[in-house]
Amino acid sequence: MDASTKRLLKDTIAPVLAFYKRLFELAPETRRQMGYSVQVDHYANAGSALIWMFQQGLGKRFTPAMEEAWFVTYAFMSGEMERGQFENAI
């Protein structure tokens, strides 16, 4: 991850609580599942809630570059989580 992406992520991390609120609105079953066994199909809802959080929290300050940085970062993170779940299931 380059320095520019890191800076964009750091500059937009503040509204994390709104992210969790929106995630649980979209998929209430993840509240309990987080501590037990998150399912792969929950990742799309989490990604949607994450982008929504930044759009709502930052408005026009959430630039296309920031959105791209988060999209790429979340795609990587969710891919790694899926891979980990798959490997643990074997």
WOURQUI-V475130 format. One line per field, one symbol per residue. phi: phi as a letter, one per 20 degrees, with the letter a starting at -180 (. if undefined). A space follows every 10 residues. Layout:
phi: ???
//
This chain:
phi: .efffgffff fdegefffgf gfgfffbgff gffgedbfeg ffffffffff fggffffdlf fefgffffff ffffffffff ffffffffff
//
